[in-house]
Amino acid sequence: MAQDMTAQAGGAPTIRPQATATLRAYRADWTHFAAWCADHGIRPIPATAGDVAAYLESLHTYAPATIRRRLAAIGKMHRFNNLPWKVGEPVIRAALHAALEAAAPQVASPPEILTVAQLRAMVERCDDSARGRRDRCLLIFGFAGALRRSELVGLMVEDVRLTPGGVVMRIRDGAAPDPAAVAAAPVGEEVTMPQRPDDLTLCPAHAFAAWQKVAHRQTGPLFRPISKGGRAGGRALTPFAVTRILQRRAALADLDAGYAARLSAHALRAGYIADALSRGIDVEEVRHHTRHRDPRAMLAYVRASLP
């Protein structure tokens, strides 16, 4: 009985590459269906339309997106194994409709927002060790640059330059690029973070210079892991490491424990937007800085900033 989303039977058809996260989700969805079949004494593959319908009816407590993805996972497993699959079967369509209608409504929690005061408290607790300097620079860049976590870990040293007006960063999509590709094709959007000579605690230029004194790198990933001995590694931080750093620094700054545990890297980006709008900066100017391509993405922040 095939249990792995990559398993194949009777042939080896070419499978189009997919994102690792998507494959992981499909694999988890197939495992859930296979476990349900085992509990009910049903063969998961090939699955009958009636069995799939019964399974869908059992998913009424899940979010609609989860229900649709699990049905898609069943279909992919059948196609990977060259087995017939008809998602349009009336019994499956009816069960899907019923499950989606009965699905528990999912109320999204509003994202946490880091305020300037909270950022300052976290930065002030960063000492002059390599880890402290890295974290200070990362927090300030993430906030002042309104960076996504993929953009933070994707920053290369050569993407950052100091100018009389501040720090200019070249932003690329995705994780850290190959250094050779950076040299060959220095493309990307540029973001400027003004200097703050009157407030060195939150000054991007000051934080960058302090980190560079101990980072000892003129090329390669800007933000890297720190060993127990206080030495910076060679590879880039992972996106998950950014969230861990943020939560750790929030805890060290004695912020509310529940709030600290809910923080994600998006809190830095959202914090910049909320602060800029509260200071009366035009929404289009903010959107240009944050690189939101769709103006509608700013609506929630604009509404939250209204008195």
C-alpha angles and dihedrals in degrees: 000000000000114000103162121083089225095051117117133191129200096004147007110250118187111261119207110238114256134189114281092235091053093050090048091053093048091049091052090047092051090048089053092051093046091051091050090051091050090052090052098040092246129142107239097204126070087021123198120233090243093054092048090049092051090050092051090051089057091058097068092116093059129085117270091245090055092050092051093046093051091052089049090051091055090051093048091051091054094047092047088056094046092245124144116263128179112180088177093069106133093233092053093046091050093048092048092051091049093047092050092048092051095040114128110254111250113219109199115222113235111256117257115253124209113220125214089249091053092046090051092050091052095046093048089058092056107101128206095268119114090258092048093049092047093049093046091052093044094050094047094045092047092051103036092041094042087226128180113230091250088055092049095053090040094059115114124202089243089055090068126072133170119231132177088260099048143280120332118201129191107218123208129183122250133010127333109312127227108275092227090054090051092055093045098046114021096185133143143095118299124226124190123209111195120233117251106205090165092055111036091170091073099025111127093204092051092047092048093049091049092051093047091055090067101025093067094198130124094177138028131043114354097209114047138164118274119224124225086258091059098253123137115237127224103245128073124261115261119244089248090056089061091059092047091050091049093050093045093050091048090053092048089051089056094243117160108294094225092048092047092052091053095050119116131178088264088071089074093052093043090047092057092050094048092047094047093050092046088055090055099253111159113262092232091054089050091048091051090054094046093044094229103166094193113061089207089070088071096053096088091052093047091051091048091052094054116102 
